[in-house]
Amino acid sequence: MILSGFDELENRLNRIAQEMPEKRDKFLMQEAEKTMERAKNNTPSDTGLLLRSWHRTAPSGGEVEIYNDAKRDSGDKTEYYGLDVEWGHRQKVGQYVPKLGKRLKQPFVPGKHMLQTALDESADQFQEDAEQILASLFDA
């Protein structure tokens, strides 16, 4: 029995290895854009600052990062407040907040989970899209 086709298999695997990083990074960029759009849709907006502060890094090495860099001045330091809105935060009951024109009534403000919800919403579609990309690599 003679086995053949190894040269063709090797050529195909080499082509896949060459195309994979570029296709992977393009795929990650597209998925990050979709997820970021979902996060924006989940973001509460008073002034629009938090909404406009969603960004993503360029895909690199199979990773992309989605983040919110909204800042607020807090006296002598600058704080990122996207995390407070995402996960919730404690506050001092009875403290008067001039910008809001009210006294704080709750000891804890629950988070809005803007990004976490977007990631959950994106999970199934991500899997389907990833399978399509892999299938296209092996079918060609």
C-alpha positions, 0 to 999 in steps of 0.5 A: 500500500502506497500513501500519497498526498502528503505534499499537498497536505503539507502545502495546505497546512503551510498556507493555513499557518501563514493566513491564520494570524491575519485572519485571526486578528481581522476576526478579533477586530470585527468581534471587538467592534460588535461587542463594543457597540453592544456595550455602548447600547448598555451604557447609561448616558447623562452627559455622554462622556461614558458613552464616548469613552469606549475604545479597543486596542488593535488586535495583537497576538490573538488578543484585543482589549475593550476598555472605557477610559472615562475620567472624573476629577476627584479633588487632587486626583483623576479617577476612572469611573467606568469601573464604578458604573460597571460593577457598582460602588459604595457611597456615603449616605447623606452626603450632598452632591452639588453636581447632582443637586441631591443628597445620597440615599443608598449605601451602595449603587448597583453596577450596570454591567455594560461590558459584561452584558455585551460579552454575554450577548456576544458569546454565541455569535462569537462561536459561530463566527469563529467556526466560519473562519476556521471552516473557510481556512480548511475549505480553501 
